[in-house]
Amino acid sequence: MKTSKFAVVASTTVASVSALAHPGHDHSANASMLYHVIFYGSVVAGLAILGLAAYQAFKKISK
């Protein structure tokens, strides 16, 4: 069982690297900065929401 889990994780890791390196990922494109700001902004917003939810959950538990 451990071997099959390792194989799945290892193959997913290798596959994801090749998926990220797709042709057309051009950092010199006109809209590249906008796309990156939107992407990283959504990541930060998601982390902030998760952090707020965790804070509220821990605050509720500690009462």
KOLTOR-183910 format. One record per atom (N, C-alpha, C, O): atom name; z, x, y. Coordinates in steps of 0.1 Angstrom, whole numbers, plus 5000, padded with zeros to 4 digits. Each point is the difference from the previous one (the first is absolute). Layout:
a:CA&w:Z&u:X&v:Y
...
END
This chain:
a:N&w:5000&u:5008&v:4988
a:CA&w:5000&u:4992&v:5012
a:C&w:5000&u:5009&v:5013
a:O&w:4993&u:4997&v:5009
a:N&w:5015&u:5013&v:4991
a:CA&w:5001&u:5009&v:5011
a:C&w:4986&u:5007&v:5003
a:O&w:4996&u:5001&v:5011
a:N&w:4997&u:5002&v:4978
a:CA&w:4987&u:5007&v:5001
a:C&w:4990&u:4991&v:5007
a:O&w:4992&u:5004&v:5008
a:N&w:5008&u:4983&v:4988
a:CA&w:4990&u:4991&v:5005
a:C&w:5003&u:4997&v:5015
a:O&w:4991&u:4998&v:5008
a:N&w:5022&u:5001&v:4996
a:CA&w:5003&u:4998&v:5014
a:C&w:4996&u:5012&v:5008
a:O&w:4995&u:4999&v:5011
a:N&w:5007&u:5013&v:4984
a:CA&w:4996&u:5012&v:5007
a:C&w:4985&u:5001&v:5001
a:O&w:4995&u:5003&v:5011
a:N&w:4998&u:4992&v:4979
a:CA&w:4985&u:5000&v:5000
a:C&w:4995&u:4991&v:5011
a:O&w:4990&u:5003&v:5007
a:N&w:5016&u:4985&v:4994
a:CA&w:4997&u:4990&v:5010
a:C&w:5002&u:5006&v:5014
a:O&w:4992&u:4999&v:5009
a:N&w:5020&u:5007&v:4993
a:CA&w:5003&u:5005&v:5014
a:C&w:4991&u:5012&v:5003
a:O&w:4995&u:5001&v:5011
a:N&w:5002&u:5008&v:4979
a:CA&w:4992&u:5011&v:5003
a:C&w:4985&u:4996&v:5003
a:O&w:4994&u:5005&v:5009
a:N&w:5001&u:4985&v:4984
a:CA&w:4986&u:4996&v:5002
a:C&w:4999&u:4992&v:5013
a:O&w:4990&u:5001&v:5007
a:N&w:5021&u:4992&v:4997
a:CA&w:5000&u:4993&v:5013
a:C&w:5000&u:5010&v:5011
a:O&w:4993&u:4998&v:5010
a:N&w:5015&u:5012&v:4989
a:CA&w:5001&u:5010&v:5010
a:C&w:4986&u:5007&v:5002
a:O&w:4996&u:5003&v:5011
a:N&w:4998&u:5001&v:4978
a:CA&w:4987&u:5006&v:5001
a:C&w:4989&u:4991&v:5006
a:O&w:4992&u:5004&v:5008
a:N&w:5008&u:4983&v:4988
a:CA&w:4991&u:4991&v:5004
a:C&w:5001&u:4997&v:5015
a:O&w:4991&u:4998&v:5007
a:N&w:5022&u:5001&v:4998
a:CA&w:5002&u:4997&v:5014
a:C&w:4995&u:5011&v:5009
a:O&w:4996&u:4997&v:5011
a:N&w:5005&u:5016&v:4985
a:CA&w:4995&u:5011&v:5008
a:C&w:4985&u:4998&v:5002
a:O&w:4995&u:5003&v:5011
a:N&w:4998&u:4994&v:4978
a:CA&w:4986&u:4999&v:5002
a:C&w:4996&u:4987&v:5008
a:O&w:4990&u:5000&v:5007
a:N&w:5018&u:4990&v:4992
a:CA&w:4997&u:4988&v:5008
a:C&w:5002&u:5002&v:5015
a:O&w:4993&u:4995&v:5008
a:N&w:5017&u:5014&v:4996
a:CA&w:5002&u:5003&v:5014
a:C&w:4989&u:5008&v:5006
a:O&w:4998&u:5000&v:5012
a:N&w:4995&u:5008&v:4979
a:CA&w:4989&u:5009&v:5006
a:C&w:4987&u:4993&v:4999
a:O&w:4990&u:5007&v:4995
a:N&w:5008&u:4981&v:5009
a:CA&w:4988&u:4993&v:4999
a:C&w:4990&u:5005&v:5011
a:O&w:5005&u:5004&v:5011
a:N&w:4982&u:4996&v:4987
a:CA&w:4991&u:5003&v:5011
a:C&w:5000&u:4989&v:5011
a:O&w:5002&u:4988&v:4997
a:N&w:4997&u:5016&v:5015
a:CA&w:5000&u:4991&v:5011
a:C&w:5014&u:5000&v:5007
a:O&w:5001&u:4993&v:5010
a:N&w:5008&u:5014&v:4985
a:CA&w:5013&u:5001&v:5007
a:C&w:4998&u:5011&v:5010
a:O&w:5004&u:5012&v:4999
a:N&w:4991&u:4984&v:5013
a:CA&w:4996&u:5009&v:5010
a:C&w:5010&u:5000&v:5011
a:O&w:5001&u:4990&v:5007
a:N&w:5005&u:5021&v:4996
a:CA&w:5010&u:5001&v:5010
a:C&w:4994&u:5001&v:5014
a:O&w:5007&u:5000&v:5010
a:N&w:4980&u:5003&v:4990
a:CA&w:4993&u:5001&v:5013
a:C&w:4993&u:4987&v:5005
a:O&w:4993&u:5000&v:5010
a:N&w:5009&u:4990&v:4982
a:CA&w:4993&u:4987&v:5004
a:C&w:5007&u:4994&v:5012
a:O&w:5012&u:5004&v:5003
a:N&w:4981&u:4988&v:5004
a:CA&w:5005&u:4994&v:5012
a:C&w:5013&u:4992&v:4998
a:O&w:5009&u:5001&v:5008
a:N&w:4991&u:4991&v:4982
a:CA&w:5012&u:4991&v:4997
a:C&w:5011&u:5007&v:4992
a:O&w:5009&u:4993&v:4996
a:N&w:4989&u:5019&v:5000
a:CA&w:5010&u:5006&v:4991
a:C&w:5014&u:5000&v:5006
a:O&w:5009&u:4997&v:4992
a:N&w:4993&u:5006&v:5020
a:CA&w:5013&u:5001&v:5006
a:C&w:5006&u:4986&v:4999
a:O&w:5012&u:4998&v:4997
a:N&w:4980&u:4991&v:5007
a:CA&w:5005&u:4987&v:4999
a:C&w:5005&u:4996&v:4986
a:O&w:5010&u:4994&v:4999
a:N&w:4982&u:5009&v:4991
a:CA&w:5003&u:4997&v:4987
a:C&w:5013&u:5007&v:4995
a:O&w:5008&u:4993&v:4994
a:N&w:4993&u:5019&v:5010
a:CA&w:5013&u:5007&v:4996
a:C&w:5012&u:4995&v:5007
a:O&w:5011&u:4999&v:4994
a:N&w:4988&u:4997&v:5019
a:CA&w:5011&u:4995&v:5007
a:C&w:5004&u:4986&v:4994
a:O&w:5012&u:4997&v:4999
a:N&w:4978&u:4995&v:4998
a:CA&w:5003&u:4987&v:4993
a:C&w:5007&u:5002&v:4987
a:O&w:5010&u:4993&v:4997
a:N&w:4985&u:5016&v:4995
a:CA&w:5005&u:5003&v:4987
a:C&w:5015&u:5005&v:5001
a:O&w:5009&u:4995&v:4994
a:N&w:4993&u:5016&v:5014
a:CA&w:5013&u:5006&v:5000
a:C&w:5010&u:4990&v:5008
a:O&w:5012&u:5000&v:4997
a:N&w:4982&u:4993&v:5012
a:CA&w:5009&u:4990&v:5007
a:C&w:5005&u:4989&v:4990
a:O&w:5011&u:4996&v:5001
a:N&w:4980&u:5000&v:4990
a:CA&w:5004&u:4990&v:4991
a:C&w:5010&u:5006&v:4990
a:O&w:5010&u:4993&v:4995
a:N&w:4989&u:5020&v:5001
a:CA&w:5010&u:5006&v:4992
a:C&w:5013&u:5001&v:5007
a:O&w:5011&u:4997&v:4993
a:N&w:4989&u:5007&v:5019
a:CA&w:5013&u:5001&v:5008
a:C&w:5006&u:4986&v:5001
a:O&w:5012&u:4998&v:4999
a:N&w:4980&u:4992&v:5004
a:CA&w:5005&u:4986&v:5001
a:C&w:5006&u:4995&v:4987
a:O&w:5011&u:4994&v:5000
a:N&w:4982&u:5009&v:4989
a:CA&w:5006&u:4996&v:4987
a:C&w:5013&u:5007&v:4997
a:O&w:5009&u:4993&v:4995
a:N&w:4992&u:5019&v:5008
a:CA&w:5012&u:5008&v:4998
a:C&w:5011&u:4994&v:5008
a:O&w:5012&u:5000&v:4996
a:N&w:4985&u:4997&v:5017
a:CA&w:5010&u:4995&v:5009
a:C&w:5005&u:4986&v:4995
a:O&w:5012&u:4997&v:5000
a:N&w:4979&u:4995&v:4995
a:CA&w:5004&u:4987&v:4994
a:C&w:5009&u:5001&v:4988
a:O&w:5010&u:4994&v:4999
a:N&w:4986&u:5016&v:4992
a:CA&w:5008&u:5002&v:4988
a:C&w:5014&u:5006&v:5004
a:O&w:5010&u:4996&v:4994
a:N&w:4990&u:5013&v:5016
a:CA&w:5013&u:5005&v:5005
a:C&w:5009&u:4989&v:5006
a:O&w:5012&u:5000&v:4997
a:N&w:4982&u:4992&v:5011
a:CA&w:5008&u:4989&v:5006
a:C&w:5005&u:4990&v:4989
a:O&w:5012&u:4996&v:5000
a:N&w:4980&u:5001&v:4990
a:CA&w:5004&u:4991&v:4989
a:C&w:5011&u:5007&v:4992
a:O&w:5010&u:4993&v:4996
a:N&w:4989&u:5020&v:5001
a:CA&w:5011&u:5007&v:4993
a:C&w:5013&u:5001&v:5008
a:O&w:5010&u:4998&v:4995
a:N&w:4988&u:5004&v:5018
a:CA&w:5012&u:5000&v:5009
a:C&w:5007&u:4987&v:5000
a:O&w:5013&u:4999&v:4998
a:N&w:4980&u:4990&v:5003
a:CA&w:5006&u:4987&v:5000
a:C&w:5006&u:4996&v:4987
a:O&w:5011&u:4994&v:4999
a:N&w:4983&u:5011&v:4990
a:CA&w:5005&u:4997&v:4986
a:C&w:5013&u:5008&v:4998
a:O&w:5010&u:4994&v:4995
a:N&w:4991&u:5018&v:5009
a:CA&w:5012&u:5008&v:4999
a:C&w:5011&u:4995&v:5009
a:O&w:5012&u:5000&v:4996
a:N&w:4984&u:4996&v:5016
a:CA&w:5010&u:4994&v:5009
a:C&w:5006&u:4987&v:4995
a:O&w:5012&u:4997&v:5001
a:N&w:4979&u:4995&v:4992
a:CA&w:5005&u:4987&v:4994
a:C&w:5009&u:5003&v:4989
a:O&w:5010&u:4993&v:4998
a:N&w:4987&u:5017&v:4994
a:CA&w:5008&u:5004&v:4988
a:C&w:5014&u:5005&v:5004
a:O&w:5010&u:4997&v:4994
a:N&w:4990&u:5011&v:5017
a:CA&w:5013&u:5006&v:5004
a:C&w:5010&u:4990&v:5007
a:O&w:5011&u:5004&v:5002
a:N&w:4985&u:4984&v:5001
a:CA&w:5009&u:4991&v:5007
a:C&w:5009&u:4994&v:4990
a:O&w:5009&u:4991&v:5003
END
